[in-house]
Amino acid sequence: GISQSKQCSVEIKFEAMASESFNLCLEHSCWGKPSGIASTLATRWVHCVPVDDNRICCFEFDTETLRDATRRLPLFTGGNGGKSMFKLLPIAEAEKLKTDKFEIVIDWNEIKPYW
């Protein structure tokens, strides 16, 4: 989702599989229309990855820098009955592109009722 203020807007994504795949999955299109990184109006992009049962690691990017970096990556198909297209950014590359990285301590039991 996107959170907006007068100074900036932020798109926040949660990537459950990244700790196993070592990639950030960036949606590029869905049902033939640009989506995710290809269409966001957000100025900042935050991609959150679970570290363990109590921590999430968040990578913050300048959206345009991230978008530029993904242009050279191949497209993959999956999700929504094969109608979504996405790009995989290796976490090692994300480390180089990030503008910030921070951890959040989280109590999943507190959040589960809202999930």
Secondary structure as GFF3:
##gff-version 3
##sequence-region A 1 115
A	DSSP	beta_strand	2	4	.	.	.	ID=ss1
A	DSSP	beta_strand	9	14	.	.	.	ID=ss2
A	DSSP	alpha_helix	18	21	.	.	.	ID=ss3
A	DSSP	beta_strand	23	30	.	.	.	ID=ss4
A	DSSP	beta_strand	33	34	.	.	.	ID=ss5
A	DSSP	three_ten_helix	36	38	.	.	.	ID=ss6
A	DSSP	beta_strand	44	52	.	.	.	ID=ss7
A	DSSP	beta_strand	55	62	.	.	.	ID=ss8
A	DSSP	alpha_helix	63	70	.	.	.	ID=ss9
A	DSSP	beta_strand	76	78	.	.	.	ID=ss10
A	DSSP	three_ten_helix	80	82	.	.	.	ID=ss11
A	DSSP	beta_strand	84	90	.	.	.	ID=ss12
A	DSSP	alpha_helix	91	97	.	.	.	ID=ss13
A	DSSP	beta_strand	100	105	.	.	.	ID=ss14
A	DSSP	alpha_helix	108	111	.	.	.	ID=ss15
A	DSSP	three_ten_helix	112	114	.	.	.	ID=ss16
###
